[in-house]
Amino acid sequence: MLELVDVHKHLGGKLVLHPLDLEVPAGKTLVVLGPSGCGKSTMIRLMNGLLRPDSGAVYFDGEMLLVNNVAPARRRMGYVIQGGGLFPHLTARQNMTLVARHLGHDASAMAKRVEELRELTSFPVDGLDRYPRELSGGQRQRVSLMRALFLDPELLLLDEPLGALDPMIRSELQDDLRRIFRELGKTVVLVTHDLSEAAFFADDVVLMRDGVVVQRGPLVDLLQDPADAFVTRFVNAQRTDWMRDAQR
């Protein structure tokens, strides 16, 4: 579904991603782990064409992302960021339907899609015509997810989508997200620094440090067969939280 081939990226004169090769298989959830500043968010912005690699190539569904094809490719991807990224002057419904309205979709088809996604995400009916400031943090993230899913994308890219939520709301939304991923069968790339979140969602994990992939594989490999001392330190720093949440 997605492939990065020998990708390099500088930002602000600093090499943020070193030569990077990565494949994302269709229908699976890949979790990208790592501490702050390791290059995870830069990677996900390269995946959806918001950033261009300095060298190397990004392929989506077998086609290299270029200036002339990135816009239609993005319509086949859903993108969710921390905090939701909603437009404050638009209601939840208007945020959800923004791109579809821009593309001239039929009003009745959009109304049907709104109701499908509202039911899928357990979003309240009376929240659809509220503005982001009138919604809870969890509700705003649900609106952001519905917006990302609105055009029925083949790929979902989620960049720390739950990082700003309090623990109870985060736990509830994690349960809903995992149910949605399984129900829809989408290809998912989820960026987080949280090992317990990776344990909850991942079919496969990638652990990064300083713009380099340190280890990739099932989470159990990081626990039982760490590639180096950094992997062990990263796991041990979060082991208690991970063991607690994995039991869910």
Secondary structure as GFF3:
##gff-version 3
##sequence-region A 1 248
A	DSSP	beta_strand	2	11	.	.	.	ID=ss1
A	DSSP	beta_strand	14	24	.	.	.	ID=ss2
A	DSSP	beta_strand	29	33	.	.	.	ID=ss3
A	DSSP	alpha_helix	40	47	.	.	.	ID=ss4
A	DSSP	beta_strand	55	60	.	.	.	ID=ss5
A	DSSP	beta_strand	63	64	.	.	.	ID=ss6
A	DSSP	alpha_helix	70	74	.	.	.	ID=ss7
A	DSSP	beta_strand	77	81	.	.	.	ID=ss8
A	DSSP	alpha_helix	92	102	.	.	.	ID=ss9
A	DSSP	alpha_helix	107	120	.	.	.	ID=ss10
A	DSSP	three_ten_helix	125	127	.	.	.	ID=ss11
A	DSSP	three_ten_helix	132	134	.	.	.	ID=ss12
A	DSSP	alpha_helix	137	149	.	.	.	ID=ss13
A	DSSP	beta_strand	155	159	.	.	.	ID=ss14
A	DSSP	alpha_helix	167	184	.	.	.	ID=ss15
A	DSSP	beta_strand	187	191	.	.	.	ID=ss16
A	DSSP	alpha_helix	195	201	.	.	.	ID=ss17
A	DSSP	beta_strand	204	209	.	.	.	ID=ss18
A	DSSP	beta_strand	212	217	.	.	.	ID=ss19
A	DSSP	alpha_helix	219	224	.	.	.	ID=ss20
A	DSSP	alpha_helix	229	246	.	.	.	ID=ss21
###
